[in-house]
Amino acid sequence: MSAPDTCLNLIMPSALADDVVDLLLGHRELAISFASFPVNAHGADVALVEPSEHVSGQASRIQIQLLLRREDAETVLGYLKAQLPNPKVFYWATPILLEGRLG
């Protein structure tokens, strides 16, 4: 298998994160490994739902980062769109310039 060349980022409300993780873990043919972590979302396009979000001006979200080959990233996006078509899941992809291990 060739080295990953793309970092796919997914941002979603916490309530959707478990469903997305389950879908990704079920897509084993791509040997997906990923990281997920809480983030704060800001901006005009971010829907503030909870009263605390209106006070702070930011929304609590979960970000998932996947390192993949570009064609696999497109496959994963197509799969997620078919299984969980939800406009509250925002994504972007960037090229990976370097990757490896320090040891």
C-alpha positions as CSV (number, residue, x, y, z in Angstrom):
1,M,0.0,0.0,0.0
2,S,1.4,3.4,-0.9
3,A,2.0,6.2,1.6
4,P,-0.8,8.6,2.4
5,D,-0.7,11.9,0.5
6,T,-3.9,13.5,1.8
7,C,-5.2,14.6,5.2
8,L,-9.0,14.6,5.3
9,N,-10.5,16.7,8.1
10,L,-14.0,16.3,9.2
11,I,-15.7,18.7,11.7
12,M,-19.0,17.9,13.3
13,P,-21.3,18.4,16.3
14,S,-20.5,16.0,19.1
15,A,-23.8,14.2,18.7
16,L,-22.7,13.0,15.2
17,A,-19.2,11.9,16.1
18,D,-20.0,8.4,17.3
19,D,-22.0,7.7,14.1
20,V,-19.1,8.9,11.9
21,V,-16.5,7.0,13.9
22,D,-18.6,3.8,13.5
23,L,-18.9,4.3,9.8
24,L,-15.2,4.9,9.4
25,L,-14.3,1.8,11.5
26,G,-16.7,-0.2,9.3
27,H,-14.8,0.8,6.2
28,R,-11.9,-1.6,6.9
29,E,-10.9,-2.3,3.3
30,L,-9.2,1.1,3.3
31,A,-7.2,0.3,6.5
32,I,-8.3,3.6,7.9
33,S,-6.6,5.0,11.0
34,F,-7.5,8.4,12.3
35,A,-7.5,10.7,15.2
36,S,-10.4,12.5,16.8
37,F,-10.4,15.4,19.2
38,P,-12.6,18.3,20.5
39,V,-12.3,21.7,18.9
40,N,-14.0,25.1,19.1
41,A,-15.6,26.3,15.9
42,H,-15.9,30.0,15.1
43,G,-17.3,32.1,12.3
44,A,-20.4,33.3,10.5
45,D,-21.2,29.8,9.1
46,V,-21.1,28.1,12.5
47,A,-24.5,27.4,14.1
48,L,-24.5,28.2,17.8
49,V,-27.0,25.9,19.5
50,E,-26.4,25.7,23.2
51,P,-26.9,28.8,25.4
52,S,-23.2,28.6,26.5
53,E,-22.2,28.7,22.8
54,H,-24.1,32.0,22.3
55,V,-22.4,33.5,25.3
56,S,-18.9,32.3,24.3
57,G,-19.4,32.9,20.5
58,Q,-18.0,29.5,19.7
59,A,-19.4,26.0,19.1
60,S,-18.0,22.8,20.6
61,R,-17.3,20.3,17.8
62,I,-15.3,17.1,17.1
63,Q,-12.6,17.0,14.5
64,I,-11.5,13.8,12.9
65,Q,-8.3,13.7,10.8
66,L,-7.6,10.8,8.5
67,L,-4.3,10.3,6.6
68,L,-5.2,8.6,3.3
69,R,-4.3,8.4,-0.4
70,R,-6.3,11.0,-2.3
71,E,-8.5,8.5,-4.1
72,D,-9.3,6.8,-0.8
73,A,-10.3,10.2,0.7
74,E,-12.7,10.7,-2.1
75,T,-14.1,7.1,-1.6
76,V,-14.5,7.8,2.2
77,L,-16.3,11.1,1.5
78,G,-18.7,9.3,-1.0
79,Y,-19.3,6.6,1.5
80,L,-20.1,9.1,4.3
81,K,-22.3,11.2,2.1
82,A,-24.3,8.1,1.2
83,Q,-24.6,6.7,4.7
84,L,-24.9,10.0,6.7
85,P,-25.9,12.9,4.4
86,N,-25.7,15.7,6.9
87,P,-24.9,19.3,6.2
88,K,-23.6,19.7,9.8
89,V,-20.5,17.7,8.8
90,F,-17.9,20.0,7.2
91,Y,-14.8,18.7,5.6
92,W,-11.6,19.7,3.8
93,A,-8.6,18.0,2.5
94,T,-5.0,19.1,2.3
95,P,-1.8,17.5,0.8
96,I,0.6,15.8,3.2
97,L,4.1,17.1,2.5
98,L,5.9,14.9,5.1
99,E,4.9,11.9,7.2
100,G,6.8,9.3,9.2
101,R,8.0,8.3,12.6
102,L,10.7,9.8,14.8
103,G,12.1,6.5,15.8
